[in-house]
């Protein structure tokens, strides 16, 4: 078992902080998807599913990014409508 620990790839970032911030300040539905994906990263990594953990990390980042982009677009649209 000790040999297995040395062969583990580094744990991918779960992007949980970014997921929470985009949920609170940006787009709630997309942020929630990001939180769900980010919470799976640690669980999958602990189970030895390293590829799946990496994929969940990338998906958490993607959904948080889209949440921020949607919020930015809506804010820009709001500003344009005020002018």
C-alpha positions in Angstrom: 0.0 0.0 0.0 2.9 2.4 0.7 4.1 1.9 -2.9 0.7 3.0 -4.2 0.9 6.3 -2.2 4.1 7.2 -4.0 2.6 6.5 -7.4 -0.4 8.8 -6.9 -0.6 11.9 -9.1 -1.0 15.2 -7.3 -4.5 15.9 -6.3 -6.3 18.3 -8.7 -7.6 21.6 -7.4 -11.3 21.3 -6.6 -12.0 25.0 -7.3 -14.5 25.0 -4.4 -13.8 28.6 -3.4 -14.4 29.9 -6.9 -17.5 27.7 -7.2 -19.0 29.2 -4.0 -18.1 32.8 -4.9 -19.7 32.5 -8.4 -22.8 30.9 -6.9 -23.2 33.7 -4.4 -22.2 36.7 -6.5 -22.9 35.5 -10.1 -25.2 32.9 -11.5 -26.8 30.6 -9.0 -27.8 27.7 -11.2 -24.4 27.4 -12.9 -22.6 28.0 -9.6 -24.5 25.1 -8.0 -23.4 22.7 -10.8 -19.8 23.9 -10.1 -20.1 23.2 -6.4 -21.4 19.7 -7.0 -18.5 19.0 -9.4 -15.9 20.5 -7.1 -17.1 18.4 -4.1 -16.6 15.2 -6.2 -12.9 15.9 -6.7 -11.7 14.9 -3.3 -14.0 11.9 -3.1 -12.9 10.5 -6.5 -9.2 11.1 -5.7 -9.5 9.3 -2.3 -11.1 6.3 -4.1 -8.1 6.2 -6.5 -10.1 7.4 -9.5 -7.5 9.9 -10.5 -8.7 10.5 -14.1 -12.2 11.1 -12.9 -11.0 13.4 -10.2 -9.1 15.5 -12.8 -12.2 15.6 -15.0 -14.4 16.7 -12.2 -11.9 19.4 -11.4 -11.9 20.7 -15.0 -15.7 20.6 -15.0 -16.0 22.5 -11.8 -13.7 25.2 -13.2 -15.6 25.3 -16.4 -19.0 25.8 -14.7 -17.6 28.4 -12.4 -16.2 30.3 -15.3 -19.5 30.1 -17.2 -21.3 31.4 -14.2 -19.0 34.4 -14.0 -19.3 35.0 -17.8 -23.1 34.9 -17.7 -23.2 37.3 -14.7 -20.8 39.6 -16.5 -22.8 39.5 -19.7 -26.1 40.2 -17.8 -24.4 43.1 -15.9 -23.1 44.6 -19.2 -26.6 44.2 -20.7 -28.1 46.0 -17.7 -25.7 48.9 -18.1 -26.4 49.2 -21.8 -30.1 49.3 -21.2 -29.6 52.1 -18.7 -27.9 54.3 -21.2 
